[in-house]
Amino acid sequence: MRYPELLLGMKKRPGLYFNNFSISTLRAFLDGYRHAAGDSDTFYVLDEFQLFIVKKFKINPVLSWNKIIRLYAHSDEQAFHQFFELFEEFLKENEKSK
């Protein structure tokens, strides 16, 4: 399974992967998956997503994508769900540029 498909599957059924809907928990899961997978596709996707988030929110790239999303959300749970919306937007934008 490719990384984007994994993330889109998580959006559909987040309760299968997480017991709380927190952007911090999501980030920890994705970092662990990224480390375990060790493939270039996984690294590329999150690195490109980071650039997308920095550009979208027009914010200093010192902050990681999860902290930027959390900064603009009302709660950690809202940031969790917003991640998936932003990730889909990121995928659509990447498709257009190909």
C-alpha positions in Angstrom: 0.0 0.0 0.0 1.3 3.4 -0.9 1.6 6.1 1.7 -1.2 8.4 0.3 -3.6 5.5 0.2 -2.8 4.6 3.8 -3.6 8.2 4.9 -6.8 8.3 2.9 -7.8 5.0 4.6 -7.1 6.5 8.0 -9.5 9.4 7.1 -12.3 7.0 6.4 -11.9 5.0 9.6 -9.7 6.8 12.0 -10.9 4.7 15.0 -9.1 1.7 13.6 -5.8 3.5 13.9 -6.2 5.9 16.9 -7.9 5.9 20.3 -7.9 9.7 20.4 -8.0 12.1 17.5 -5.0 14.3 18.2 -2.7 15.9 15.6 0.2 15.0 17.9 -0.8 11.4 18.0 -1.2 11.4 14.2 2.3 12.9 13.8 3.9 10.3 16.1 2.2 7.5 14.2 3.3 8.9 10.8 6.8 9.4 12.0 6.9 5.8 13.2 5.5 4.5 10.0 7.9 6.7 8.0 10.9 5.3 9.9 9.7 1.7 9.7 8.9 1.9 6.0 12.2 3.5 5.0 11.2 4.0 1.4 11.7 7.2 -0.5 8.0 7.6 -1.3 7.1 7.9 2.3 9.9 10.5 3.0 9.0 12.5 -0.2 5.3 12.8 0.6 5.7 14.3 4.1 8.6 16.5 3.0 6.5 17.9 0.1 3.5 18.2 2.4 5.6 20.3 4.8 6.4 22.7 1.9 2.7 22.8 0.9 1.6 23.7 4.5 4.2 26.4 4.8 3.2 28.0 1.5 -0.6 27.7 2.2 -0.4 29.3 5.6 2.4 31.7 4.7 4.3 31.0 7.9 7.9 30.5 8.9 9.1 27.0 7.9 10.7 26.5 11.3 7.4 25.0 12.5 6.5 21.5 11.5 3.3 20.8 9.5 1.5 19.5 12.6 2.3 22.6 14.7 1.2 24.9 11.9 -2.1 23.1 11.4 -2.7 23.1 15.2 -1.9 26.8 15.4 -4.9 27.5 13.1 -7.3 25.0 14.5 -9.6 25.5 17.5 -8.7 22.2 19.1 -6.3 19.3 18.7 -9.2 17.1 17.4 -10.1 19.7 14.8 -6.4 19.9 13.7 -6.5 16.0 13.4 -9.4 16.1 11.0 -8.1 19.2 9.2 -4.9 17.3 8.4 -6.8 14.9 6.2 -8.6 17.7 4.3 -5.3 19.5 3.8 -3.6 16.3 2.7 -6.3 15.7 0.1 -5.9 19.3 -1.2 -2.1 18.7 -1.3 -2.6 15.5 -3.4 -5.0 17.3 -5.8 -2.5 20.2 -6.2 0.3 17.7 -6.9 -1.8 16.0 -9.6 -2.4 19.2 -11.3 1.3 20.1 -11.5 2.2 16.7 -13.1 
